[in-house]
């Protein structure tokens, strides 16, 4: 009795598995489709089928069936007849026993391999080379680990940092407020030293600012920039050995929006609104902003003696924007310190009489929230009024852009524009060698432009009504 296996390509190029059995002079042929036209795949499937029916007595095998899965892989091989089924079941049992024995041998091999590796590891650890490597690894880990000398607390680090920070008072004020907020949050989660300022902690602070304090990603980015500078300083002076700054490379996204100017229609609505005309403090603040282009806090922190007659001419009033720690007056940059003229619209609106009634002291009675500007609360109140007037997106700061835009549209010289609003010039020649323009020149160049003759509510007769 002889057996033969061969592939047979039949109709449409489909391969078949063919089993030929020779019993004496009689030849028996059995076929089953392999469902493929690929020769390599067909050979592979034929080998699988052959392996599964090898244990069957082929002389007694009358019929067998092959079942495929969805990927045309052999799912099962079925045989018919009691004898065929028993033989085939015996083959499957032997196959499973073989697999189990092979699995046991693999486990034993892995166990012996692990024992060998453990012995080699112990041998290397006890060797001079291994001890030297362990010492080097411990040294590296110690250098990379963030440490704080003497457990210096964050509050002390902040105080030392700000004491030696060479920036304007306005910038120092901002850094003080930002770092103080970080320290308060750190204390709330039981962190008081620099070793607790990890990237995980900073991410938690980011989520707190965004979800609890409802701060925009733009505000968070600005604060993280200041905190990043603070952290870099601590690394430079050795307060932390962790060089990776945890305040950088966070996924903060925001659209940079340009602040818009107020239109003539906006100004008409604002200065005609009863809630503004009847509130003398708010009214004079807005009138100063729309005629000077100053920052809101610069106006809100003025003292009465900052407004005086021009000593050179004695013909008009000037405003002196100064920085005075004793008075809690801060400026954003060095060029913010300046003298400009007081627009005649303020005089006609009774501002000088208002100052006389105030006596020496602050021009406006404003509450200053802790670690914030004098303009904070009144700016928030004004924003609510704007929304009630139907003016969206714009804020008190937009008066500054209104003034700058008006002067730009009237082709006012760039230096006049910069000196008026306190912007810094560009280039060594302007920054170092050029003195600020005197108030008289600024008055001549810009007062007509900032008289707002196109806005009825800003005319003298309307201001006095």
Backbone torsions as a table, in degrees:
resi	resn	phi	psi	omega
1	UNK	NA	127.3	-179.0
2	UNK	-123.4	155.7	-179.3
3	UNK	-127.7	148.7	176.3
4	UNK	-145.1	142.2	177.2
5	UNK	-122.6	133.3	176.3
6	UNK	-152.4	158.5	176.5
7	UNK	-91.9	145.0	-179.3
8	UNK	-134.1	122.8	179.1
9	UNK	-91.7	123.4	-176.3
10	UNK	-115.4	-152.5	-174.1
11	UNK	-54.0	135.8	179.6
12	UNK	66.9	13.4	176.0
13	UNK	82.2	12.6	180.0
14	UNK	-78.9	131.9	177.7
15	UNK	-82.4	143.6	176.2
16	UNK	-122.7	145.6	170.9
17	UNK	-87.4	125.2	-178.5
18	UNK	-120.2	128.6	-179.9
19	UNK	-112.8	120.5	-179.5
20	UNK	-110.9	127.6	-179.9
21	UNK	-119.2	127.6	179.4
22	UNK	-111.3	111.9	178.3
23	UNK	-117.6	104.3	-174.8
24	UNK	63.5	-123.2	179.5
25	UNK	-94.3	-2.7	-176.1
26	UNK	-97.9	135.4	179.4
27	UNK	-116.1	127.9	-179.0
28	UNK	-115.4	129.4	-178.6
29	UNK	-118.5	130.6	176.9
30	UNK	-125.3	137.4	-179.1
31	UNK	-127.2	152.3	172.1
32	UNK	-147.9	137.8	-177.6
33	UNK	-71.1	139.9	176.6
34	UNK	-98.4	-2.7	174.7
35	UNK	57.6	35.0	178.7
36	UNK	-149.6	153.1	175.3
37	UNK	-105.7	-3.6	-177.8
38	UNK	-86.0	124.0	-175.9
39	UNK	-63.5	-44.3	-178.3
40	UNK	-63.5	-43.1	178.9
41	UNK	-63.8	-41.3	-179.1
42	UNK	-61.9	-42.6	179.3
43	UNK	-63.9	-41.2	-179.4
44	UNK	-62.7	-44.6	179.4
45	UNK	-65.0	-37.7	-179.6
46	UNK	-63.6	-40.1	178.4
47	UNK	-62.5	-41.4	179.2
48	UNK	-62.0	-44.0	-179.6
49	UNK	-64.5	-42.6	-180.0
50	UNK	-60.9	-40.9	-178.8
51	UNK	-64.8	-31.9	-175.4
52	UNK	-82.6	-21.0	-179.8
53	UNK	-110.7	8.9	-178.7
54	UNK	-61.2	-34.5	-175.2
55	UNK	-81.6	-3.9	-178.0
56	UNK	-86.6	141.8	175.3
57	UNK	-71.8	100.2	-172.4
58	UNK	-64.9	-22.6	179.7
59	UNK	-69.3	-23.5	-179.2
60	UNK	-104.0	-5.2	-178.0
61	UNK	-74.4	116.3	-178.3
62	UNK	-92.2	-35.4	-175.9
63	UNK	-158.9	144.7	172.0
64	UNK	-139.7	152.0	-179.0
65	UNK	-126.5	145.6	178.4
66	UNK	-116.7	128.2	179.4
67	UNK	-109.0	131.5	-178.4
68	UNK	-107.8	153.6	174.4
69	UNK	-92.0	-171.5	-177.0
70	UNK	-65.6	-19.3	179.7
71	UNK	-101.3	17.5	-179.9
72	UNK	60.9	32.4	173.5
73	UNK	-100.9	147.6	-178.4
74	UNK	-66.5	122.5	179.7
75	UNK	-92.6	-41.6	178.9
76	UNK	-162.8	158.9	173.6
77	UNK	-123.2	120.8	-177.2
78	UNK	-106.5	142.1	175.6
79	UNK	-120.9	152.9	-177.8
80	UNK	-109.6	154.9	178.5
81	UNK	95.8	146.3	-176.3
82	UNK	-62.8	-45.6	-177.6
83	UNK	-64.9	-43.9	179.8
84	UNK	-61.4	-43.0	-178.3
85	UNK	-63.6	-43.8	-179.7
86	UNK	-63.8	-44.1	179.1
87	UNK	-61.9	-40.8	-177.4
88	UNK	-68.8	-39.8	177.5
89	UNK	-63.5	-38.7	177.5
90	UNK	-62.6	-39.6	177.5
91	UNK	-61.4	-43.7	-178.6
92	UNK	-63.9	-38.4	178.9
93	UNK	-63.4	-45.6	178.9
94	UNK	-61.1	-37.8	-179.9
95	UNK	-64.5	-42.0	179.4
96	UNK	-66.8	-40.5	177.1
97	UNK	-61.8	-40.1	178.5
98	UNK	-62.3	-42.8	180.0
99	UNK	-64.9	-41.9	179.8
100	UNK	-63.2	-43.3	179.0
101	UNK	-63.9	-40.2	179.2
102	UNK	-64.7	-38.7	178.7
103	UNK	-64.1	-41.1	178.1
104	UNK	-63.3	-41.2	178.9
105	UNK	-64.0	-37.4	179.7
106	UNK	-66.2	-41.8	178.0
107	UNK	-62.1	-44.2	179.2
108	UNK	-63.0	-38.8	179.1
109	UNK	-63.3	-44.1	-179.9
110	UNK	-65.3	-37.1	179.3
111	UNK	-64.0	-45.8	179.8
112	UNK	-64.6	-37.3	178.6
113	UNK	-64.6	-42.2	179.6
114	UNK	-65.4	-40.4	177.9
115	UNK	-61.3	-41.0	180.0
116	UNK	-64.9	-44.3	-179.3
117	UNK	-65.3	-38.4	178.5
118	UNK	-63.7	-42.0	178.9
119	UNK	-63.9	-41.4	179.5
120	UNK	-65.6	-37.7	179.8
121	UNK	-64.7	-44.6	178.2
122	UNK	-62.5	-42.5	180.0
123	UNK	-61.2	-41.9	-179.8
124	UNK	-70.6	-39.3	179.9
125	UNK	-60.1	-37.4	-178.6
126	UNK	-81.2	-11.5	179.4
127	UNK	-77.5	160.0	177.6
128	UNK	-57.3	-40.2	179.8
129	UNK	-64.4	-40.5	-179.8
130	UNK	-67.0	-40.8	178.6
131	UNK	-66.0	-36.8	177.4
132	UNK	-65.2	-41.6	178.7
133	UNK	-64.8	-41.0	179.4
134	UNK	-63.3	-40.1	178.9
135	UNK	-64.9	-41.5	179.1
136	UNK	-64.9	-41.6	-180.0
137	UNK	-64.1	-41.9	179.5
138	UNK	-64.2	-38.0	178.9
139	UNK	-65.2	-42.8	179.7
140	UNK	-64.4	-43.7	-179.9
141	UNK	-63.5	-37.2	179.0
142	UNK	-66.6	-36.8	179.3
143	UNK	-72.8	-31.5	-178.6
144	UNK	-82.3	-19.5	-175.5
145	UNK	-75.4	126.6	178.7
146	UNK	-63.9	130.1	179.3
147	UNK	-132.8	160.1	177.1
148	UNK	-127.6	122.3	179.4
149	UNK	-64.7	127.7	176.3
150	UNK	58.0	17.8	177.7
151	UNK	60.6	41.0	-178.3
152	UNK	-61.4	129.5	-176.4
153	UNK	-79.9	159.9	-176.2
154	UNK	-61.0	-37.3	-178.7
155	UNK	-61.8	-42.2	178.3
156	UNK	-67.1	-39.2	177.8
157	UNK	-62.8	-39.6	178.3
158	UNK	-63.3	-46.6	-178.0
159	UNK	-60.2	-44.6	-179.5
160	UNK	-66.0	-40.1	-179.3
161	UNK	-64.2	-48.7	-176.5
162	UNK	-68.9	-30.2	-179.3
163	UNK	-63.7	-34.1	-177.0
164	UNK	-104.5	7.1	-177.6
165	UNK	-77.3	118.9	-177.6
166	UNK	-94.7	77.9	177.6
167	UNK	-139.4	174.4	178.1
168	UNK	-67.3	160.6	-179.6
169	UNK	-60.8	-35.7	179.6
170	UNK	-63.4	-44.2	179.1
171	UNK	-67.9	-38.9	178.9
172	UNK	-63.9	-37.1	177.8
173	UNK	-62.3	-42.9	179.7
174	UNK	-62.7	-45.9	-179.9
175	UNK	-62.7	-39.8	179.3
176	UNK	-59.7	-46.2	-177.9
177	UNK	-65.9	-43.5	-177.0
178	UNK	-65.9	-45.8	-179.2
179	UNK	-67.8	-37.0	178.5
180	UNK	-61.8	-39.5	179.0
181	UNK	-65.0	-40.0	178.1
182	UNK	-62.3	-44.5	-177.9
183	UNK	-64.1	-39.6	178.3
184	UNK	-62.3	-42.9	179.0
185	UNK	-66.3	-41.8	-179.7
186	UNK	-60.0	-42.7	179.0
187	UNK	-62.6	-33.0	-179.1
188	UNK	-68.0	-20.7	177.8
189	UNK	-113.6	25.4	173.7
190	UNK	63.2	36.9	175.5
191	UNK	-118.6	125.3	-176.0
192	UNK	-131.6	-4.3	179.3
193	UNK	-126.0	165.2	-173.3
194	UNK	-65.1	-25.7	-179.3
195	UNK	-66.5	-16.4	177.8
196	UNK	-86.2	-9.0	-179.1
197	UNK	-84.8	74.3	178.9
198	UNK	-94.4	172.0	178.2
199	UNK	-64.2	-35.5	178.2
200	UNK	-64.3	-42.5	178.2
201	UNK	-62.7	-44.5	-177.7
202	UNK	-63.9	-36.8	177.9
203	UNK	-64.9	-38.4	176.0
204	UNK	-63.6	-38.3	178.0
205	UNK	-66.0	-38.8	177.6
206	UNK	-59.7	-47.1	-179.8
207	UNK	-64.6	-37.0	177.5
208	UNK	-62.4	-45.5	-179.8
209	UNK	-64.1	-39.6	-175.9
210	UNK	-76.5	-44.4	-172.3
211	UNK	-93.5	-37.3	-178.2
212	UNK	-90.6	-49.4	-178.7
213	UNK	-84.7	-7.8	176.9
214	UNK	57.9	37.1	177.7
215	UNK	-84.8	146.0	179.8
216	UNK	-75.8	160.9	177.7
217	UNK	-62.6	-29.2	177.7
218	UNK	-66.1	-44.8	178.5
219	UNK	-64.0	-43.1	179.1
220	UNK	-61.7	-41.4	178.5
221	UNK	-60.4	-45.1	179.6
222	UNK	-61.3	-42.6	-179.9
223	UNK	-69.4	-39.1	179.1
224	UNK	-66.0	-30.7	176.8
225	UNK	-63.2	-42.8	178.2
226	UNK	-66.8	-42.3	-179.7
227	UNK	-67.9	-32.5	176.8
228	UNK	-64.1	-41.2	177.4
229	UNK	-63.4	-42.0	177.9
230	UNK	-60.8	-44.8	-178.7
231	UNK	-66.2	-41.5	178.7
232	UNK	-60.3	-38.0	177.6
233	UNK	-62.5	-44.7	-179.5
234	UNK	-62.6	-34.5	177.8
235	UNK	-69.5	-41.5	-178.4
236	UNK	-63.2	-36.8	-176.9
237	UNK	-91.9	4.4	173.9
238	UNK	85.6	12.2	177.6
239	UNK	-74.4	-21.3	173.8
240	UNK	-140.5	143.5	178.4
241	UNK	-102.4	1.4	178.7
242	UNK	-86.0	102.6	-174.4
243	UNK	-73.9	-21.9	-178.6
244	UNK	-72.8	111.0	-175.9
245	UNK	-73.4	117.5	-176.3
246	UNK	-75.6	-6.1	-176.8
247	UNK	-96.7	3.9	-178.5
248	UNK	-112.5	162.7	174.8
249	UNK	61.5	43.5	171.8
250	UNK	-97.8	154.4	-177.2
251	UNK	-82.6	78.0	179.3
252	UNK	-111.1	122.7	-176.9
253	UNK	-125.0	136.6	174.7
254	UNK	-159.1	152.8	176.7
255	UNK	-88.9	123.2	178.5
256	UNK	-73.9	111.3	-177.9
257	UNK	-106.0	133.6	175.3
258	UNK	-77.7	136.0	176.3
259	UNK	-69.5	137.6	-177.7
260	UNK	-91.9	155.6	175.0
261	UNK	-84.5	157.6	172.6
262	UNK	-78.8	135.7	176.5
263	UNK	-81.2	169.6	177.4
264	UNK	-59.8	-37.1	178.8
265	UNK	-65.6	-39.5	177.3
266	UNK	-61.5	-46.2	-177.9
267	UNK	-64.1	-35.9	177.4
268	UNK	-61.4	-45.6	179.4
269	UNK	-63.9	-43.1	-175.2
270	UNK	-64.7	-53.5	-173.8
271	UNK	-81.9	-2.0	173.1
272	UNK	-98.4	-12.7	-175.6
273	UNK	-68.0	127.9	-179.7
274	UNK	-56.1	-39.5	-177.7
275	UNK	-67.0	-16.1	176.1
276	UNK	-95.3	-43.7	-179.1
277	UNK	-64.9	-31.1	-177.9
278	UNK	-87.0	-11.4	179.0
279	UNK	-103.1	95.5	-172.5
280	UNK	-59.7	-39.8	179.3
281	UNK	-60.8	-52.7	-179.0
282	UNK	-64.4	-40.8	-178.6
283	UNK	-59.3	-49.1	-178.5
284	UNK	-69.8	-35.1	176.8
285	UNK	-61.1	-47.4	-178.9
286	UNK	-65.8	-38.2	-179.8
287	UNK	-67.3	-36.4	175.0
288	UNK	-66.2	-42.7	-179.3
289	UNK	-63.2	-42.2	-174.6
290	UNK	-76.9	-12.6	179.6
291	UNK	-111.4	-7.8	-179.0
292	UNK	-117.8	-28.4	-174.6
293	UNK	74.9	13.2	-179.6
294	UNK	-71.5	160.6	174.7
295	UNK	-72.5	147.2	-178.3
296	UNK	-52.0	-43.1	-177.9
297	UNK	-68.7	-31.0	178.0
298	UNK	-61.8	-39.3	179.4
299	UNK	-75.3	-43.7	-175.0
300	UNK	-67.7	-23.0	-178.2
301	UNK	-97.8	7.2	-179.5
302	UNK	-63.1	146.6	170.7
303	UNK	-105.4	158.0	-175.5
304	UNK	-61.2	-33.2	179.8
305	UNK	-80.8	2.0	172.3
306	UNK	-79.5	-11.8	176.8
307	UNK	-111.0	121.1	-175.8
308	UNK	-153.0	167.1	176.3
309	UNK	-66.6	139.0	177.9
310	UNK	-60.7	118.6	-176.3
311	UNK	-67.6	-22.1	-177.5
312	UNK	-79.8	-36.1	-176.4
313	UNK	-113.6	-30.3	-176.5
314	UNK	67.6	17.7	-173.0
315	UNK	-111.2	-15.2	179.9
316	UNK	-150.5	167.2	-178.7
317	UNK	-91.6	149.5	175.4
318	UNK	-121.2	160.1	174.6
319	UNK	-115.0	128.9	-179.2
320	UNK	-108.3	106.3	177.8
321	UNK	-87.5	112.3	-174.0
322	UNK	-127.1	169.0	174.9
323	UNK	-115.9	124.3	-176.9
324	UNK	-145.2	107.3	-176.2
325	UNK	-61.3	-39.0	-178.6
326	UNK	-61.8	-29.5	-179.3
327	UNK	-97.9	3.7	-175.8
328	UNK	63.1	32.4	177.1
329	UNK	-98.7	123.1	-179.5
330	UNK	-125.3	153.1	177.5
331	UNK	-126.6	152.2	-175.2
332	UNK	-72.1	-45.5	-178.4
333	UNK	-135.7	173.7	178.4
334	UNK	-64.2	-36.9	-178.9
335	UNK	-74.4	-7.9	176.2
336	UNK	-70.0	-22.1	177.0
337	UNK	-76.0	115.1	-172.3
338	UNK	-161.0	164.9	174.0
339	UNK	-123.2	126.6	177.3
340	UNK	-131.1	172.3	-178.4
341	UNK	-84.6	156.7	173.6
342	UNK	-91.3	118.6	-177.2
343	UNK	-59.2	142.1	-176.9
344	UNK	-61.7	-21.8	177.5
345	UNK	-61.6	-34.2	178.5
346	UNK	-68.0	-40.8	-179.6
347	UNK	-63.1	-45.9	-179.1
348	UNK	-69.6	-20.7	178.7
349	UNK	-89.8	5.8	175.0
350	UNK	86.7	19.1	-176.1
351	UNK	-67.5	-36.9	-178.9
352	UNK	-65.2	-41.5	176.8
353	UNK	-62.8	-38.6	178.4
354	UNK	-60.9	-42.3	179.9
355	UNK	-64.5	-39.7	-179.8
356	UNK	-61.7	-39.3	179.8
357	UNK	-68.9	-27.3	-177.2
358	UNK	-74.3	-32.1	-174.5
359	UNK	73.7	-171.7	-178.6
360	UNK	-76.0	130.6	-178.8
361	UNK	150.4	-163.6	-179.7
362	UNK	-71.8	144.7	-179.1
363	UNK	-64.9	-38.1	-175.9
364	UNK	-124.1	144.6	175.2
365	UNK	-86.7	97.1	-178.3
366	UNK	-127.9	137.7	175.4
367	UNK	-83.4	134.7	-179.9
368	UNK	-107.0	114.4	178.4
369	UNK	-65.8	152.8	-178.6
370	UNK	-55.7	130.1	176.1
371	UNK	61.8	24.0	176.7
372	UNK	-132.0	-179.9	-177.1
373	UNK	-86.3	162.3	175.9
374	UNK	-63.6	-24.3	-175.4
375	UNK	-82.6	-6.0	-171.0
376	UNK	-57.3	-57.6	-173.7
377	UNK	-68.5	-43.9	-176.7
378	UNK	-70.3	-28.9	175.9
379	UNK	-66.6	-40.5	178.3
380	UNK	-65.1	-41.2	178.5
381	UNK	-63.3	-40.5	-179.2
382	UNK	-66.7	-37.2	178.3
383	UNK	-60.9	-39.4	178.2
384	UNK	-63.5	-38.6	178.5
385	UNK	-65.4	-42.6	178.7
386	UNK	-57.2	-43.2	-178.2
387	UNK	-66.0	-37.2	177.7
388	UNK	-67.3	-28.1	178.0
389	UNK	-82.9	-2.3	179.3
390	UNK	84.7	15.2	178.4
391	UNK	-99.2	107.5	-174.5
392	UNK	-96.7	158.6	174.9
393	UNK	68.4	-33.9	-175.0
394	UNK	-77.4	155.0	-178.7
395	UNK	-135.4	-177.1	179.8
396	UNK	-59.6	-33.9	-178.3
397	UNK	-63.6	-19.3	-178.1
398	UNK	-68.4	-15.9	174.4
399	UNK	-63.2	-37.5	178.3
400	UNK	-60.7	-42.8	179.6
401	UNK	-70.5	-31.1	177.4
402	UNK	-62.9	-46.2	-179.7
403	UNK	-64.5	-47.7	-179.3
404	UNK	-61.0	-42.0	-179.8
405	UNK	-66.1	-41.7	179.6
406	UNK	-62.1	-43.9	179.2
407	UNK	-67.1	-37.1	177.9
408	UNK	-65.3	-42.8	179.6
409	UNK	-65.3	-26.8	179.9
410	UNK	-91.5	8.7	177.6
411	UNK	60.0	37.3	174.6
412	UNK	-68.1	140.2	-178.9
413	UNK	-56.0	141.8	-175.5
414	UNK	-57.4	-39.5	-179.3
415	UNK	-66.9	-37.4	176.3
416	UNK	-61.6	-45.7	180.0
417	UNK	-59.9	-47.5	-177.8
418	UNK	-65.8	-44.6	-178.3
419	UNK	-67.4	-29.1	179.6
420	UNK	-67.3	-46.0	-173.7
421	UNK	-99.5	-5.8	177.1
422	UNK	83.9	30.2	174.8
423	UNK	-84.3	152.7	179.6
424	UNK	-85.6	137.8	176.6
425	UNK	-74.6	175.6	-178.9
426	UNK	-117.7	142.4	178.2
427	UNK	91.4	150.4	-178.0
428	UNK	-59.8	-38.1	-176.7
429	UNK	-58.2	-45.4	-178.6
430	UNK	-78.5	-40.8	-174.1
431	UNK	-71.6	-39.1	-172.6
432	UNK	-98.5	-43.2	-167.8
433	UNK	-100.1	-20.2	-176.2
434	UNK	-94.0	128.8	176.3
435	UNK	-79.4	154.2	176.8
436	UNK	-64.1	149.5	177.5
437	UNK	-69.7	145.1	-179.8
438	UNK	-73.2	154.4	-178.1
439	UNK	-53.2	-34.9	-178.8
440	UNK	-61.4	-39.8	179.2
441	UNK	-68.6	-42.7	178.7
442	UNK	-61.3	-39.1	179.8
443	UNK	-64.1	-47.1	-179.3
444	UNK	-61.9	-39.6	-173.4
445	UNK	-79.3	-26.3	-169.2
446	UNK	-128.1	-16.6	-172.0
447	UNK	-60.4	-40.1	-179.9
448	UNK	-64.2	-38.9	-179.1
449	UNK	-66.4	-35.2	-176.5
450	UNK	-99.3	26.1	175.8
451	UNK	-92.1	-14.0	173.3
452	UNK	55.5	54.7	179.1
453	UNK	-69.3	-14.3	178.5
454	UNK	-86.4	-3.1	-180.0
455	UNK	-115.2	109.1	-176.0
456	UNK	-59.3	-38.7	-176.3
457	UNK	-68.6	-13.7	-179.3
458	UNK	-104.3	10.8	175.5
459	UNK	-82.9	149.6	-175.2
460	UNK	-49.5	-43.3	-177.5
461	UNK	-65.2	-34.4	178.7
462	UNK	-74.3	-36.4	-179.8
463	UNK	-65.8	-29.4	-178.3
464	UNK	-89.0	-8.1	-174.9
465	UNK	-79.9	NA	NA
